[in-house]
Amino acid sequence: MQGNEGAPDAWLEVEPWAAKGLFRVAAGDEVIVITWLHRGRRDVLQVYPRSDPRQRLHGVFATRSPDRPNLLGLHVVTVRKISGSRLRIGPIEAIDGTPVVDIKPVLRGRR
């Protein structure tokens, strides 16, 4: 589910070697979580949204499908809580075990 459809919060575990990178990340911050859509297929370029053949066929760039030539996923989430090197974030549309590639701050009005 997408965020506006009731997607859940989740715990994001940062590897110990990267934990210092969380310095100055705080609860309430918006961040972009970049994931590797490890179950997606690179050879699929057209899909039925939500795998529903009753819908019109779309190119993957017009959908949120995990199937795409580049398997990177972008998720704008809110940091709910920080516990050591773990972040409670949400809402996020990802399955348990999805690899996280990077975390970036959402910059609004900053230069």
TAQUICOR-V616061 format. One line per field, one symbol per residue. phi: phi as a letter, one per 30 degrees, with the letter a starting at -180 (. if undefined). Layout:
phi = ???
This chain:
phi = .dedcjeddacccceedcddddeidbejdcbcccccddcdcdcccbbcehhcdddddbdddcbcdddadcddccbdbcddabbicccdbldbcbcejddcdabbddcbicb
